């Protein structure tokens, strides 16, 4: 189970955007990188093209680039500060069967994420 997932609220702890918070938009497991909303914005030159209606596209756009997962921390739901992520196992009963489920927990406050 991943410590950071799509939709998590994270805070940047290193780099030029240190201190900014945002929601995780995308996770790249193979390269240990994530895309965070409003963080690591870069300018990208897009080649001119045409849409179906005939309008021109392209130009210079600002988009979010990927950032390494070691440079962010999950925001604690209680204290609204960065926290490490731990796991707790629980026994859950579904359809008459008992299953073991891992739940992500904030180390700072002990609350579920």
For each residue, the residues with C-beta under 8 A, 3 or more apart:
1: 87 102 104
2: 5 27 29
3: 69 74 85 104
4: 8 10 24 27 34 69 72 74 85
5: 2 8 24 27
6: 24 25 26 27
7: 23 24
8: 4 5 23 24 74 75 113
9: 21 22 23 24 74 75
10: 4 21 22 23 24 34 36 72 73 74 75
11: 19 20 21 72 73 75 81 82
12: 15 17 18 19 20 21 22 36 39 67 71 72
13: 18 71 72 73 82
14: 18 70 71
15: 12 18 40 67 71
16:
17: 12 20 39 40 67
18: 12 13 14 15
19: 11 12
20: 11 12 17 38 39
21: 9 10 11 12 75
22: 9 10 12 36 37 38 39
23: 7 8 9 10 36 37
24: 4 5 6 7 8 9 10 27 34 35 36 37
25: 6 34 35 36 37 64
26: 6 34 35 66
27: 2 4 5 6 24 34
28: 31 32 33 34 35 66
29: 2 32
30:
31: 28 66
32: 28 29 68 69 70
33: 28 66 67 68 69
34: 4 10 24 25 26 27 28 66 67 69 72
35: 24 25 26 28 40 64 65 66 67
36: 10 12 22 23 24 25 39 40 64 67 72
37: 22 23 24 25 64
38: 20 22 41 64
39: 12 17 20 22 36 64 67
40: 15 17 35 36 64 65 66 67
41: 38 62 63 64 65
42: 62 63 64 65
43: 60 61 62
44: 60 61 62 63
45: 59 60
46: 57 58 59 60 61
47: 58
48: 56 57 58 59
49: 56 57 58
50: 54 55 56 57
51: 54 55 57
52:
53:
54: 50 51
55: 50 51
56: 48 49 50
57: 46 48 49 50 51
58: 46 47 48 49
59: 45 46 48
60: 43 44 45 46
61: 43 44 46
62: 41 42 43 44
63: 41 42 44
64: 25 35 36 37 38 39 40 41 42
65: 35 40 41 42
66: 26 28 31 33 34 35 40
67: 12 15 17 33 34 35 36 39 40 71 72
68: 32 33 71
69: 3 4 32 33 34 72
70: 14 32
71: 12 13 14 15 67 68
72: 4 10 11 12 13 34 36 67 69
73: 10 11 13 82 83 84
74: 3 4 8 9 10 82 83 84 85 106 113
75: 8 9 10 11 21 80 81 82 83
76: 79 80 81 82 83 106 108 109 111
77: 80 106 109 111 112 113
78: 106 108 109 111
79: 76 83 108 109
80: 75 76 77
81: 11 75 76 108
82: 11 13 73 74 75 76
83: 73 74 75 76 79 106 107 108 109
84: 73 74 106 107 108
85: 3 4 74 104 105 106 107 113
86: 104 105 106 107
87: 1 102 103 104 105
88: 102 103 105
89: 100 101 102 103
90: 100 101 102 103
91: 98 99 100 101
92: 98 99 100 101
93: 96 97 98 99
94: 97 99
95:
96: 93
97: 93 94
98: 91 92 93
99: 91 92 93 94
100: 89 90 91 92
101: 89 90 91 92
102: 1 87 88 89 90
103: 87 88 89 90 112
104: 1 3 85 86 87 112 113
105: 85 86 87 88 110 111 112 113
106: 74 76 77 78 83 84 85 86 109 110 111 112 113
107: 83 84 85 86 110
108: 76 78 79 81 83 84
109: 76 77 78 79 83 106
110: 105 106 107
111: 76 77 78 105 106
112: 77 103 104 105 106
113: 8 74 77 85 104 105 106
